[in-house]
């Protein structure tokens, strides 16, 4: 199952500050992997509809 996640303008603006911080990017990659395995039981509540 594949989901499309749209980032907000504020997220894109903030992430640019950290793009050279490999530890942060590694954590984001780990979160994405966990979401791919079980998107319904990872993290906090999601807003919007999950499209697949």
MDAnalysis code that builds the backbone (N, CA, C; Angstrom):
import MDAnalysis as mda
import numpy as np

u = mda.Universe.empty(156, n_residues=52, atom_resindex=np.repeat(np.arange(52), 3), trajectory=True)
u.add_TopologyAttr("name", ["N", "CA", "C"] * 52)
u.add_TopologyAttr("resid", np.arange(1, 53))
u.add_TopologyAttr("resname", ["UNK", "UNK", "UNK", "UNK", "UNK", "UNK", "UNK", "UNK", "UNK", "UNK", "UNK", "UNK", "UNK", "UNK", "UNK", "UNK", "UNK", "UNK", "UNK", "UNK", "UNK", "UNK", "UNK", "UNK", "UNK", "UNK", "UNK", "UNK", "UNK", "UNK", "UNK", "UNK", "UNK", "UNK", "UNK", "UNK", "UNK", "UNK", "UNK", "UNK", "UNK", "UNK", "UNK", "UNK", "UNK", "UNK", "UNK", "UNK", "UNK", "UNK", "UNK", "UNK"])
u.atoms.positions = np.array([
    [0.849, -1.171, 0.000],
    [0.000, 0.000, 0.000],
    [0.900, 1.242, 0.000],
    [0.598, 2.201, -0.822],
    [1.382, 3.425, -0.916],
    [0.503, 4.614, -0.593],
    [1.019, 5.509, 0.224],
    [0.296, 6.716, 0.599],
    [1.023, 7.941, 0.081],
    [0.278, 8.966, -0.221],
    [0.857, 10.241, -0.603],
    [0.717, 11.185, 0.580],
    [1.861, 11.720, 1.031],
    [1.854, 12.647, 2.155],
    [2.259, 14.009, 1.615],
    [1.394, 14.964, 1.774],
    [1.679, 16.312, 1.303],
    [2.188, 17.144, 2.474],
    [3.337, 17.772, 2.290],
    [3.888, 18.605, 3.355],
    [3.396, 20.047, 3.196],
    [3.324, 20.719, 4.311],
    [2.870, 22.109, 4.299],
    [4.036, 23.037, 3.959],
    [3.719, 24.250, 3.594],
    [4.762, 25.240, 3.313],
    [5.627, 25.478, 4.538],
    [5.012, 25.527, 5.714],
    [5.789, 25.771, 6.935],
    [6.740, 24.606, 7.219],
    [6.304, 23.363, 6.952],
    [7.196, 22.220, 7.137],
    [8.390, 22.310, 6.197],
    [8.132, 22.587, 4.931],
    [9.229, 22.682, 3.961],
    [10.209, 23.786, 4.343],
    [9.696, 24.889, 4.830],
    [10.554, 25.995, 5.248],
    [11.433, 25.584, 6.432],
    [10.838, 24.894, 7.396],
    [11.588, 24.476, 8.577],
    [12.596, 23.375, 8.256],
    [12.229, 22.424, 7.416],
    [13.128, 21.296, 7.139],
    [14.378, 21.751, 6.392],
    [14.287, 22.825, 5.639],
    [15.467, 23.347, 4.940],
    [16.572, 23.723, 5.920],
    [16.200, 24.152, 7.121],
    [17.188, 24.526, 8.138],
    [17.998, 23.324, 8.600],
    [17.429, 22.129, 8.479],
    [18.035, 20.936, 9.056],
    [18.515, 19.927, 8.038],
    [18.510, 20.270, 6.773],
    [18.805, 19.256, 5.758],
    [20.231, 18.720, 5.834],
    [21.127, 19.404, 6.528],
    [22.493, 18.901, 6.683],
    [22.674, 18.168, 8.008],
    [21.613, 18.033, 8.779],
    [21.680, 17.333, 10.051],
    [21.282, 15.882, 9.825],
    [22.272, 15.028, 9.676],
    [22.003, 13.638, 9.311],
    [21.205, 12.899, 10.381],
    [21.375, 13.245, 11.650],
    [20.635, 12.556, 12.712],
    [19.132, 12.811, 12.591],
    [18.752, 14.039, 12.308],
    [17.335, 14.370, 12.125],
    [16.760, 13.626, 10.922],
    [17.501, 13.639, 9.826],
    [17.022, 12.966, 8.623],
    [16.918, 11.460, 8.843],
    [17.830, 10.895, 9.621],
    [17.757, 9.465, 9.940],
    [16.489, 9.171, 10.737],
    [16.150, 10.036, 11.697],
    [14.931, 9.850, 12.480],
    [13.680, 9.951, 11.596],
    [13.676, 10.898, 10.666],
    [12.544, 11.016, 9.742],
    [12.419, 9.763, 8.877],
    [13.543, 9.236, 8.416],
    [13.515, 7.999, 7.627],
    [12.948, 6.845, 8.447],
    [13.352, 6.755, 9.720],
    [12.836, 5.695, 10.591],
    [11.333, 5.830, 10.774],
    [10.868, 7.048, 10.950],
    [9.434, 7.283, 11.118],
    [8.673, 6.871, 9.856],
    [9.196, 7.224, 8.705],
    [8.560, 6.863, 7.437],
    [8.498, 5.348, 7.283],
    [9.576, 4.653, 7.647],
    [9.570, 3.192, 7.555],
    [8.506, 2.595, 8.470],
    [8.382, 3.117, 9.703],
    [7.361, 2.618, 10.617],
    [5.964, 2.904, 10.080],
    [5.782, 4.064, 9.450],
    [4.483, 4.392, 8.850],
    [4.148, 3.451, 7.706],
    [5.147, 3.074, 6.939],
    [4.905, 2.156, 5.822],
    [4.492, 0.774, 6.323],
    [5.041, 0.359, 7.453],
    [4.715, -0.951, 8.018],
    [3.308, -0.946, 8.619],
    [2.999, 0.080, 9.417],
    [1.698, 0.115, 10.094],
    [1.241, 1.565, 10.260],
    [0.630, 2.142, 9.228],
    [0.272, 3.561, 9.264],
    [-0.815, 3.910, 10.267],
    [-1.535, 2.941, 10.765],
    [-2.647, 3.226, 11.666],
    [-2.235, 3.253, 13.132],
    [-1.042, 2.776, 13.450],
    [-0.643, 2.690, 14.855],
    [0.680, 3.381, 15.158],
    [1.085, 4.312, 14.327],
    [2.347, 5.019, 14.531],
    [2.073, 6.502, 14.717],
    [2.696, 7.079, 15.706],
    [2.615, 8.521, 15.887],
    [1.290, 8.992, 16.439],
    [1.046, 10.256, 16.210],
    [-0.164, 10.905, 16.713],
    [-1.271, 10.837, 15.680],
    [-2.367, 11.463, 15.992],
    [-3.506, 11.479, 15.071],
    [-3.133, 12.168, 13.770],
    [-3.643, 11.639, 12.695],
    [-3.427, 12.229, 11.387],
    [-4.596, 13.138, 11.044],
    [-4.321, 14.152, 10.281],
    [-5.415, 15.003, 9.825],
    [-5.613, 14.741, 8.336],
    [-6.833, 14.740, 7.920],
    [-7.126, 14.525, 6.509],
    [-7.339, 13.058, 6.197],
    [-7.612, 12.787, 4.964],
    [-7.920, 11.448, 4.493],
    [-6.653, 10.801, 3.954],
    [-6.430, 9.533, 4.293],
    [-5.317, 8.792, 3.720],
    [-5.718, 8.295, 2.344],
    [-4.971, 8.668, 1.340],
    [-5.247, 8.233, -0.031],
    [-4.284, 7.131, -0.389],
    [-4.747, 6.105, -1.029],
    [-3.860, 5.033, -1.480],
    [-4.243, 4.563, -2.853],
])
